[in-house]
Every structure is written in structure tokens, then in C-alpha cells.
Amino acid sequence: MYRVEVPSLPPSLNKFYAGMHYRKRKEYADEWHGLFLGAFREAGIPRPLPYPITLDVTQFSCPERDCDNSVISAKFALDALVGGGWLPDDSPEYVRCVVLHSARCDTKRKNKTVILIL
């Protein structure tokens, strides 16, 4: 198992697709791909990963977001795993399951995204 933490949250899924201009969506996607690439490198995740993997995503936020908003973090994380050479692609052969969680942030009210690669 590998654990990666990014001390931030991407925009909510509702905000991302509710009329946001495609260039702004591209900016967010590029930013988050880079954040996850850096976090995966820093965590020393080996290339290539043994597969298939399960990707477990938890967004810690205040106020707590709906669980399905974590799907955008999963999308960006998988794109980074493929783009960074950890996985050949994100098809079912390589990614068995994606699990989404939502949780209230800690007492310091710090938002974060936690990725577990199982």
C-alpha cells in the first residue's frame, strides 16, 4: 500500500462541470495532475506499479463535501499515474476499483486529499 497526501482540494465536481469554461477546467486539471505527480514522486512510488490497483480517495473538508465530489480527485490522480508512467492506462486491466470517501477535516480545519494505492 502507498499513501499520498496533498494539502488541498480540487474544485467540487459541481463547480467543475456547472458552466466552468473549458480553459479554466484545463487549468485545474493541469494543476492537479502536477500536484499528484509531485506527491507520487515524493512518496517514492515505484514505476511501474504492480497491477491491478485499487485507488482509495478521501477528501477531508470543512464543511464536509458529498462523497461523490471525490471522483474529481480520483480522475486527476489516475491521470497522473498514467501520465507519470506508473500505469500503462486506467482501464479495468490496471485499475480494479476506485473507492471514494468524504470526511470532516481535522480540528485545524485543514482541507486535504488522501490517496491510497492498494
N, CA, C and O atoms as a GROMACS GRO file, in nm:
protein
  472
    1MET      N    1   0.084  -0.118   0.000
    1MET     CA    2   0.000   0.000   0.000
    1MET      C    3   0.089   0.125   0.000
    1MET      O    4   0.192   0.129   0.066
    2TYR      N    5   0.046   0.225  -0.074
    2TYR     CA    6   0.114   0.354  -0.078
    2TYR      C    7   0.014   0.461  -0.039
    2TYR      O    8  -0.102   0.456  -0.078
    3ARG      N    9   0.061   0.558   0.040
    3ARG     CA   10  -0.024   0.668   0.087
    3ARG      C   11   0.035   0.799   0.040
    3ARG      O   12   0.155   0.824   0.057
    4VAL      N   13  -0.050   0.884  -0.018
    4VAL     CA   14  -0.008   1.015  -0.067
    4VAL      C   15  -0.108   1.117  -0.016
    4VAL      O   16  -0.228   1.095  -0.019
    5GLU      N   17  -0.056   1.229   0.032
    5GLU     CA   18  -0.143   1.336   0.082
    5GLU      C   19  -0.110   1.467   0.012
    5GLU      O   20   0.006   1.506   0.001
    6VAL      N   21  -0.214   1.534  -0.033
    6VAL     CA   22  -0.200   1.668  -0.093
    6VAL      C   23  -0.278   1.763  -0.002
    6VAL      O   24  -0.397   1.741   0.022
    7PRO      N   25  -0.214   1.868   0.048
    7PRO     CA   26  -0.279   1.956   0.146
    7PRO      C   27  -0.375   2.057   0.084
    7PRO      O   28  -0.367   2.177   0.110
    8SER      N   29  -0.465   2.007   0.002
    8SER     CA   30  -0.560   2.094  -0.066
    8SER      C   31  -0.671   2.008  -0.126
    8SER      O   32  -0.665   1.885  -0.120
    9LEU      N   33  -0.770   2.074  -0.183
    9LEU     CA   34  -0.879   2.005  -0.252
    9LEU      C   35  -0.897   2.064  -0.390
    9LEU      O   36  -0.883   2.184  -0.408
   10PRO      N   37  -0.928   1.980  -0.488
   10PRO     CA   38  -0.964   2.035  -0.618
   10PRO      C   39  -1.103   2.098  -0.607
   10PRO      O   40  -1.170   2.083  -0.504
   11PRO      N   41  -1.147   2.167  -0.709
   11PRO     CA   42  -1.283   2.222  -0.704
   11PRO      C   43  -1.384   2.108  -0.692
   11PRO      O   44  -1.356   1.995  -0.732
   12SER      N   45  -1.500   2.139  -0.639
   12SER     CA   46  -1.603   2.036  -0.631
   12SER      C   47  -1.645   1.995  -0.772
   12SER      O   48  -1.632   2.073  -0.867
   13LEU      N   49  -1.694   1.875  -0.784
   13LEU     CA   50  -1.740   1.827  -0.913
   13LEU      C   51  -1.850   1.916  -0.968
   13LEU      O   52  -1.855   1.944  -1.087
   14ASN      N   53  -1.939   1.961  -0.880
   14ASN     CA   54  -2.047   2.050  -0.922
   14ASN      C   55  -1.991   2.178  -0.984
   14ASN      O   56  -2.036   2.221  -1.090
   15LYS      N   57  -1.894   2.238  -0.918
   15LYS     CA   58  -1.834   2.362  -0.968
   15LYS      C   59  -1.759   2.337  -1.099
   15LYS      O   60  -1.764   2.417  -1.192
   16PHE      N   61  -1.688   2.224  -1.104
   16PHE     CA   62  -1.605   2.193  -1.220
   16PHE      C   63  -1.686   2.182  -1.348
   16PHE      O   64  -1.642   2.228  -1.453
   17TYR      N   65  -1.804   2.122  -1.340
   17TYR     CA   66  -1.884   2.099  -1.461
   17TYR      C   67  -2.004   2.190  -1.474
   17TYR      O   68  -2.074   2.183  -1.576
   18ALA      N   69  -2.032   2.275  -1.378
   18ALA     CA   70  -2.150   2.361  -1.384
   18ALA      C   71  -2.117   2.494  -1.452
   18ALA      O   72  -2.115   2.599  -1.387
   19GLY      N   73  -2.093   2.488  -1.579
   19GLY     CA   74  -2.072   2.610  -1.655
   19GLY      C   75  -1.931   2.667  -1.650
   19GLY      O   76  -1.908   2.776  -1.703
   20MET      N   77  -1.836   2.596  -1.589
   20MET     CA   78  -1.699   2.645  -1.587
   20MET      C   79  -1.642   2.638  -1.729
   20MET      O   80  -1.657   2.537  -1.797
   21HIS      N   81  -1.577   2.743  -1.770
   21HIS     CA   82  -1.518   2.749  -1.904
   21HIS      C   83  -1.413   2.639  -1.918
   21HIS      O   84  -1.341   2.607  -1.824
   22TYR      N   85  -1.406   2.581  -2.038
   22TYR     CA   86  -1.315   2.468  -2.060
   22TYR      C   87  -1.169   2.504  -2.032
   22TYR      O   88  -1.093   2.419  -1.988
   23ARG      N   89  -1.130   2.629  -2.057
   23ARG     CA   90  -0.990   2.668  -2.028
   23ARG      C   91  -0.962   2.667  -1.879
   23ARG      O   92  -0.854   2.628  -1.836
   24LYS      N   93  -1.060   2.708  -1.800
   24LYS     CA   94  -1.045   2.706  -1.654
   24LYS      C   95  -1.039   2.561  -1.606
   24LYS      O   96  -0.960   2.528  -1.518
   25ARG      N   97  -1.124   2.473  -1.664
   25ARG     CA   98  -1.119   2.331  -1.628
   25ARG      C   99  -0.982   2.273  -1.662
   25ARG      O  100  -0.927   2.194  -1.586
   26LYS      N  101  -0.927   2.313  -1.776
   26LYS     CA  102  -0.793   2.266  -1.817
   26LYS      C  103  -0.686   2.315  -1.719
   26LYS      O  104  -0.594   2.240  -1.686
   27GLU      N  105  -0.697   2.440  -1.674
   27GLU     CA  106  -0.602   2.492  -1.576
   27GLU      C  107  -0.606   2.410  -1.447
   27GLU      O  108  -0.502   2.372  -1.393
   28TYR      N  109  -0.726   2.382  -1.398
   28TYR     CA  110  -0.740   2.300  -1.277
   28TYR      C  111  -0.682   2.161  -1.300
   28TYR      O  112  -0.608   2.109  -1.216
   29ALA      N  113  -0.716   2.100  -1.413
   29ALA     CA  114  -0.666   1.966  -1.442
   29ALA      C  115  -0.513   1.964  -1.447
   29ALA      O  116  -0.450   1.877  -1.387
   30ASP      N  117  -0.453   2.059  -1.516
   30ASP     CA  118  -0.307   2.066  -1.524
   30ASP      C  119  -0.246   2.086  -1.385
   30ASP      O  120  -0.147   2.020  -1.351
   31GLU      N  121  -0.304   2.175  -1.307
   31GLU     CA  122  -0.254   2.200  -1.171
   31GLU      C  123  -0.258   2.073  -1.087
   31GLU      O  124  -0.160   2.039  -1.021
   32TRP      N  125  -0.370   2.004  -1.089
   32TRP     CA  126  -0.386   1.885  -1.004
   32TRP      C  127  -0.307   1.766  -1.056
   32TRP      O  128  -0.260   1.684  -0.976
   33HIS      N  129  -0.291   1.753  -1.185
   33HIS     CA  130  -0.203   1.648  -1.236
   33HIS      C  131  -0.062   1.672  -1.182
   33HIS      O  132   0.004   1.578  -1.138
   34GLY      N  133  -0.017   1.796  -1.185
   34GLY     CA  134   0.116   1.829  -1.133
   34GLY      C  135   0.128   1.805  -0.984
   34GLY      O  136   0.230   1.753  -0.938
   35LEU      N  137   0.026   1.841  -0.908
   35LEU     CA  138   0.029   1.818  -0.762
   35LEU      C  139   0.040   1.669  -0.732
   35LEU      O  140   0.120   1.629  -0.647
   36PHE      N  141  -0.039   1.588  -0.801
   36PHE     CA  142  -0.033   1.443  -0.777
   36PHE      C  143   0.098   1.383  -0.827
   36PHE      O  144   0.154   1.296  -0.761
   37LEU      N  145   0.147   1.428  -0.943
   37LEU     CA  146   0.276   1.379  -0.992
   37LEU      C  147   0.386   1.403  -0.889
   37LEU      O  148   0.464   1.313  -0.858
   38GLY      N  149   0.390   1.524  -0.836
   38GLY     CA  150   0.490   1.557  -0.735
   38GLY      C  151   0.475   1.474  -0.609
   38GLY      O  152   0.573   1.427  -0.553
   39ALA      N  153   0.351   1.455  -0.566
   39ALA     CA  154   0.326   1.376  -0.444
   39ALA      C  155   0.364   1.230  -0.464
   39ALA      O  156   0.420   1.168  -0.374
   40PHE      N  157   0.334   1.174  -0.582
   40PHE     CA  158   0.370   1.034  -0.610
   40PHE      C  159   0.521   1.018  -0.615
   40PHE      O  160   0.575   0.919  -0.564
   41ARG      N  161   0.589   1.113  -0.676
   41ARG     CA  162   0.737   1.107  -0.681
   41ARG      C  163   0.794   1.116  -0.541
   41ARG      O  164   0.882   1.038  -0.503
   42GLU      N  165   0.744   1.213  -0.464
   42GLU     CA  166   0.794   1.234  -0.327
   42GLU      C  167   0.771   1.111  -0.239
   42GLU      O  168   0.852   1.080  -0.152
   43ALA      N  169   0.661   1.040  -0.263
   43ALA     CA  170   0.631   0.920  -0.185
   43ALA      C  171   0.716   0.801  -0.228
   43ALA      O  172   0.715   0.697  -0.162
   44GLY      N  173   0.790   0.815  -0.337
   44GLY     CA  174   0.878   0.707  -0.383
   44GLY      C  175   0.802   0.588  -0.440
   44GLY      O  176   0.848   0.474  -0.430
   45ILE      N  177   0.689   0.613  -0.501
   45ILE     CA  178   0.611   0.505  -0.559
   45ILE      C  179   0.687   0.447  -0.678
   45ILE      O  180   0.728   0.521  -0.767
   46PRO      N  181   0.706   0.314  -0.679
   46PRO     CA  182   0.787   0.253  -0.786
   46PRO      C  183   0.715   0.254  -0.920
   46PRO      O  184   0.592   0.248  -0.927
   47ARG      N  185   0.796   0.262  -1.026
   47ARG     CA  186   0.744   0.256  -1.163
   47ARG      C  187   0.796   0.129  -1.228
   47ARG      O  188   0.914   0.098  -1.215
   48PRO      N  189   0.712   0.056  -1.295
   48PRO     CA  190   0.567   0.066  -1.295
   48PRO      C  191   0.510   0.004  -1.168
   48PRO      O  192   0.576  -0.075  -1.100
   49LEU      N  193   0.387   0.040  -1.137
   49LEU     CA  194   0.318  -0.020  -1.023
   49LEU      C  195   0.274  -0.162  -1.058
   49LEU      O  196   0.236  -0.189  -1.172
   50PRO      N  197   0.279  -0.252  -0.961
   50PRO     CA  198   0.217  -0.381  -0.986
   50PRO      C  199   0.066  -0.361  -0.996
   50PRO      O  200   0.008  -0.285  -0.918
   51TYR      N  201   0.005  -0.427  -1.088
   51TYR     CA  202  -0.138  -0.404  -1.110
   51TYR      C  203  -0.210  -0.538  -1.111
   51TYR      O  204  -0.147  -0.643  -1.124
   52PRO      N  205  -0.343  -0.534  -1.098
   52PRO     CA  206  -0.432  -0.419  -1.092
   52PRO      C  207  -0.427  -0.353  -0.954
   52PRO      O  208  -0.396  -0.417  -0.854
   53ILE      N  209  -0.459  -0.224  -0.952
   53ILE     CA  210  -0.461  -0.149  -0.826
   53ILE      C  211  -0.607  -0.116  -0.790
   53ILE      O  212  -0.697  -0.121  -0.873
   54THR      N  213  -0.624  -0.083  -0.664
   54THR     CA  214  -0.745  -0.018  -0.615
   54THR      C  215  -0.702   0.120  -0.572
   54THR      O  216  -0.604   0.134  -0.498
   55LEU      N  217  -0.773   0.221  -0.616
   55LEU     CA  218  -0.744   0.359  -0.576
   55LEU      C  219  -0.848   0.401  -0.474
   55LEU      O  220  -0.968   0.399  -0.502
   56ASP      N  221  -0.802   0.439  -0.357
   56ASP     CA  222  -0.890   0.481  -0.247
   56ASP      C  223  -0.866   0.630  -0.224
   56ASP      O  224  -0.754   0.672  -0.195
   57VAL      N  225  -0.971   0.710  -0.237
   57VAL     CA  226  -0.959   0.856  -0.231
   57VAL      C  227  -1.046   0.909  -0.119
   57VAL      O  228  -1.165   0.878  -0.110
   58THR      N  229  -0.986   0.991  -0.031
   58THR     CA  230  -1.062   1.058   0.074
   58THR      C  231  -1.035   1.207   0.066
   58THR      O  232  -0.920   1.251   0.066
   59GLN      N  233  -1.142   1.284   0.059
   59GLN     CA  234  -1.132   1.430   0.067
   59GLN      C  235  -1.175   1.471   0.207
   59GLN      O  236  -1.288   1.445   0.249
   60PHE      N  237  -1.084   1.537   0.279
   60PHE     CA  238  -1.113   1.591   0.411
   60PHE      C  239  -1.144   1.739   0.393
   60PHE      O  240  -1.058   1.815   0.346
   61SER      N  241  -1.264   1.781   0.429
   61SER     CA  242  -1.303   1.920   0.407
   61SER      C  243  -1.393   1.971   0.518
   61SER      O  244  -1.460   1.894   0.587
   62CYS      N  245  -1.393   2.101   0.534
   62CYS     CA  246  -1.482   2.171   0.626
   62CYS      C  247  -1.549   2.284   0.547
   62CYS      O  248  -1.479   2.376   0.505
   63PRO      N  249  -1.678   2.280   0.526
   63PRO     CA  250  -1.769   2.173   0.566
   63PRO      C  251  -1.746   2.050   0.479
   63PRO      O  252  -1.688   2.058   0.371
   64GLU      N  253  -1.791   1.936   0.528
   64GLU     CA  254  -1.772   1.809   0.459
   64GLU      C  255  -1.846   1.809   0.325
   64GLU      O  256  -1.964   1.844   0.317
   65ARG      N  257  -1.776   1.768   0.220
   65ARG     CA  258  -1.836   1.759   0.087
   65ARG      C  259  -1.909   1.626   0.072
   65ARG      O  260  -1.885   1.532   0.147
   66ASP      N  261  -1.999   1.621  -0.026
   66ASP     CA  262  -2.062   1.494  -0.060
   66ASP      C  263  -1.955   1.398  -0.111
   66ASP      O  264  -1.857   1.440  -0.173
   67CYS      N  265  -1.974   1.272  -0.084
   67CYS     CA  266  -1.877   1.169  -0.122
   67CYS      C  267  -1.846   1.169  -0.271
   67CYS      O  268  -1.731   1.152  -0.311
   68ASP      N  269  -1.949   1.188  -0.354
   68ASP     CA  270  -1.926   1.180  -0.498
   68ASP      C  271  -1.837   1.292  -0.552
   68ASP      O  272  -1.789   1.283  -0.664
   69ASN      N  273  -1.815   1.399  -0.473
   69ASN     CA  274  -1.723   1.504  -0.516
   69ASN      C  275  -1.578   1.455  -0.518
   69ASN      O  276  -1.493   1.519  -0.580
   70SER      N  277  -1.550   1.343  -0.452
   70SER     CA  278  -1.414   1.288  -0.452
   70SER      C  279  -1.376   1.228  -0.587
   70SER      O  280  -1.259   1.199  -0.611
   71VAL      N  281  -1.473   1.210  -0.674
   71VAL     CA  282  -1.444   1.148  -0.804
   71VAL      C  283  -1.346   1.234  -0.885
   71VAL      O  284  -1.268   1.180  -0.964
   72ILE      N  285  -1.351   1.364  -0.869
   72ILE     CA  286  -1.259   1.450  -0.945
   72ILE      C  287  -1.114   1.430  -0.899
   72ILE      O  288  -1.022   1.434  -0.981
   73SER      N  289  -1.095   1.407  -0.768
   73SER     CA  290  -0.961   1.375  -0.719
   73SER      C  291  -0.913   1.242  -0.775
   73SER      O  292  -0.797   1.228  -0.812
   74ALA      N  293  -1.004   1.144  -0.782
   74ALA     CA  294  -0.967   1.014  -0.837
   74ALA      C  295  -0.928   1.028  -0.983
   74ALA      O  296  -0.828   0.969  -1.027
   75LYS      N  297  -1.004   1.104  -1.059
   75LYS     CA  298  -0.974   1.125  -1.201
   75LYS      C  299  -0.836   1.188  -1.219
   75LYS      O  300  -0.755   1.140  -1.299
   76PHE      N  301  -0.809   1.296  -1.145
   76PHE     CA  302  -0.680   1.363  -1.157
   76PHE      C  303  -0.565   1.272  -1.112
   76PHE      O  304  -0.458   1.272  -1.174
   77ALA      N  305  -0.586   1.194  -1.005
   77ALA     CA  306  -0.481   1.104  -0.956
   77ALA      C  307  -0.451   0.995  -1.058
   77ALA      O  308  -0.335   0.965  -1.085
   78LEU      N  309  -0.556   0.935  -1.115
   78LEU     CA  310  -0.533   0.831  -1.216
   78LEU      C  311  -0.466   0.887  -1.340
   78LEU      O  312  -0.378   0.823  -1.397
   79ASP      N  313  -0.507   1.006  -1.383
   79ASP     CA  314  -0.440   1.069  -1.498
   79ASP      C  315  -0.291   1.088  -1.470
   79ASP      O  316  -0.208   1.068  -1.558
   80ALA      N  317  -0.258   1.128  -1.347
   80ALA     CA  318  -0.118   1.148  -1.310
   80ALA      C  319  -0.042   1.015  -1.305
   80ALA      O  320   0.073   1.009  -1.348
   81LEU      N  321  -0.106   0.910  -1.255
   81LEU     CA  322  -0.041   0.779  -1.251
   81LEU      C  323  -0.010   0.729  -1.392
   81LEU      O  324   0.096   0.670  -1.416
   82VAL      N  325  -0.101   0.752  -1.484
   82VAL     CA  326  -0.078   0.710  -1.623
   82VAL      C  327   0.025   0.803  -1.688
   82VAL      O  328   0.121   0.757  -1.749
   83GLY      N  329   0.004   0.934  -1.675
   83GLY     CA  330   0.095   1.030  -1.738
   83GLY      C  331   0.237   1.022  -1.686
   83GLY      O  332   0.332   1.051  -1.759
   84GLY      N  333   0.253   0.983  -1.559
   84GLY     CA  334   0.385   0.973  -1.498
   84GLY      C  335   0.451   0.838  -1.517
   84GLY      O  336   0.563   0.817  -1.470
   85GLY      N  337   0.384   0.745  -1.584
   85GLY     CA  338   0.445   0.616  -1.614
   85GLY      C  339   0.428   0.510  -1.506
   85GLY      O  340   0.493   0.406  -1.514
   86TRP      N  341   0.344   0.533  -1.406
   86TRP     CA  342   0.321   0.432  -1.304
   86TRP      C  343   0.227   0.322  -1.354
   86TRP      O  344   0.240   0.206  -1.313
   87LEU      N  345   0.134   0.358  -1.441
   87LEU     CA  346   0.041   0.262  -1.501
   87LEU      C  347   0.035   0.285  -1.652
   87LEU      O  348   0.047   0.399  -1.697
   88PRO      N  349   0.017   0.178  -1.732
   88PRO     CA  350   0.005   0.196  -1.877
   88PRO      C  351  -0.121   0.274  -1.916
   88PRO      O  352  -0.117   0.357  -2.007
   89ASP      N  353  -0.231   0.247  -1.849
   89ASP     CA  354  -0.354   0.324  -1.868
   89ASP      C  355  -0.446   0.297  -1.750
   89ASP      O  356  -0.411   0.223  -1.658
   90ASP      N  357  -0.564   0.356  -1.752
   90ASP     CA  358  -0.654   0.340  -1.638
   90ASP      C  359  -0.773   0.249  -1.668
   90ASP      O  360  -0.880   0.263  -1.609
   91SER      N  361  -0.753   0.157  -1.761
   91SER     CA  362  -0.857   0.060  -1.796
   91SER      C  363  -0.873  -0.041  -1.682
   91SER      O  364  -0.789  -0.047  -1.593
   92PRO      N  365  -0.981  -0.121  -1.684
   92PRO     CA  366  -1.004  -0.220  -1.579
   92PRO      C  367  -0.891  -0.321  -1.562
   92PRO      O  368  -0.877  -0.380  -1.455
   93GLU      N  369  -0.812  -0.342  -1.665
   93GLU     CA  370  -0.696  -0.432  -1.651
   93GLU      C  371  -0.597  -0.379  -1.548
   93GLU      O  372  -0.530  -0.458  -1.481
   94TYR      N  373  -0.586  -0.248  -1.535
   94TYR     CA  374  -0.487  -0.187  -1.448
   94TYR      C  375  -0.547  -0.126  -1.321
   94TYR      O  376  -0.480  -0.118  -1.218
   95VAL      N  377  -0.673  -0.084  -1.328
   95VAL     CA  378  -0.740  -0.024  -1.212
   95VAL      C  379  -0.866  -0.105  -1.185
   95VAL      O  380  -0.965  -0.096  -1.258
   96ARG      N  381  -0.860  -0.184  -1.081
   96ARG     CA  382  -0.970  -0.275  -1.048
   96ARG      C  383  -1.089  -0.202  -0.989
   96ARG      O  384  -1.204  -0.235  -1.018
   97CYS      N  385  -1.060  -0.102  -0.906
   97CYS     CA  386  -1.168  -0.040  -0.830
   97CYS      C  387  -1.124   0.100  -0.785
   97CYS      O  388  -1.007   0.124  -0.757
   98VAL      N  389  -1.220   0.190  -0.778
   98VAL     CA  390  -1.197   0.323  -0.721
   98VAL      C  391  -1.297   0.339  -0.606
   98VAL      O  392  -1.417   0.322  -0.624
   99VAL      N  393  -1.245   0.371  -0.488
   99VAL     CA  394  -1.327   0.387  -0.369
   99VAL      C  395  -1.322   0.534  -0.328
   99VAL      O  396  -1.215   0.592  -0.318
  100LEU      N  397  -1.439   0.592  -0.304
  100LEU     CA  398  -1.448   0.734  -0.271
  100LEU      C  399  -1.498   0.753  -0.128
  100LEU      O  400  -1.590   0.685  -0.083
  101HIS      N  401  -1.434   0.846  -0.058
  101HIS     CA  402  -1.474   0.879   0.079
  101HIS      C  403  -1.479   1.031   0.094
  101HIS      O  404  -1.414   1.106   0.022
  102SER      N  405  -1.559   1.072   0.189
  102SER     CA  406  -1.562   1.212   0.230
  102SER      C  407  -1.557   1.214   0.381
  102SER      O  408  -1.623   1.134   0.447
  103ALA      N  409  -1.478   1.306   0.437
  103ALA     CA  410  -1.465   1.314   0.581
  103ALA      C  411  -1.450   1.460   0.623
  103ALA      O  412  -1.407   1.545   0.544
  104ARG      N  413  -1.485   1.487   0.747
  104ARG     CA  414  -1.468   1.622   0.801
  104ARG      C  415  -1.320   1.643   0.829
  104ARG      O  416  -1.252   1.553   0.878
  105CYS      N  417  -1.270   1.762   0.797
  105CYS     CA  418  -1.128   1.792   0.822
  105CYS      C  419  -1.100   1.795   0.972
  105CYS      O  420  -1.192   1.799   1.054
  106ASP      N  421  -0.973   1.792   1.005
  106ASP     CA  422  -0.934   1.787   1.146
  106ASP      C  423  -0.965   1.919   1.218
  106ASP      O  424  -1.018   2.012   1.158
  107THR      N  425  -0.932   1.925   1.343
  107THR     CA  426  -0.964   2.042   1.425
  107THR      C  427  -0.894   2.168   1.377
  107THR      O  428  -0.937   2.279   1.412
  108LYS      N  429  -0.788   2.155   1.300
  108LYS     CA  430  -0.719   2.273   1.246
  108LYS      C  431  -0.786   2.325   1.120
  108LYS      O  432  -0.743   2.424   1.061
  109ARG      N  433  -0.895   2.256   1.079
  109ARG     CA  434  -0.974   2.296   0.963
  109ARG      C  435  -0.890   2.301   0.836
  109ARG      O  436  -0.906   2.390   0.752
  110LYS      N  437  -0.801   2.205   0.822
  110LYS     CA  438  -0.715   2.199   0.704
  110LYS      C  439  -0.771   2.098   0.604
  110LYS      O  440  -0.781   1.978   0.634
  111ASN      N  441  -0.807   2.148   0.488
  111ASN     CA  442  -0.854   2.060   0.381
  111ASN      C  443  -0.737   1.979   0.326
  111ASN      O  444  -0.624   2.028   0.321
  112LYS      N  445  -0.764   1.855   0.285
  112LYS     CA  446  -0.660   1.774   0.223
  112LYS      C  447  -0.724   1.661   0.144
  112LYS      O  448  -0.840   1.625   0.165
  113THR      N  449  -0.645   1.606   0.053
  113THR     CA  450  -0.684   1.492  -0.027
  113THR      C  451  -0.585   1.381   0.002
  113THR      O  452  -0.464   1.400  -0.010
  114VAL      N  453  -0.636   1.263   0.040
  114VAL     CA  454  -0.551   1.149   0.070
  114VAL      C  455  -0.580   1.038  -0.029
  114VAL      O  456  -0.695   0.998  -0.048
  115ILE      N  457  -0.475   0.989  -0.092
  115ILE     CA  458  -0.484   0.882  -0.191
  115ILE      C  459  -0.414   0.760  -0.135
  115ILE      O  460  -0.299   0.768  -0.092
  116LEU      N  461  -0.482   0.647  -0.136
  116LEU     CA  462  -0.420   0.518  -0.104
  116LEU      C  463  -0.419   0.435  -0.231
  116LEU      O  464  -0.521   0.422  -0.299
  117ILE      N  465  -0.305   0.379  -0.262
  117ILE     CA  466  -0.293   0.289  -0.377
  117ILE      C  467  -0.276   0.149  -0.318
  117ILE      O  468  -0.176   0.118  -0.254
  118LEU      N  469  -0.374   0.067  -0.343
  118LEU     CA  470  -0.376  -0.069  -0.284
  118LEU      C  471  -0.359  -0.173  -0.394
  118LEU      O  472  -0.357  -0.293  -0.366
   0.00000   0.00000   0.00000
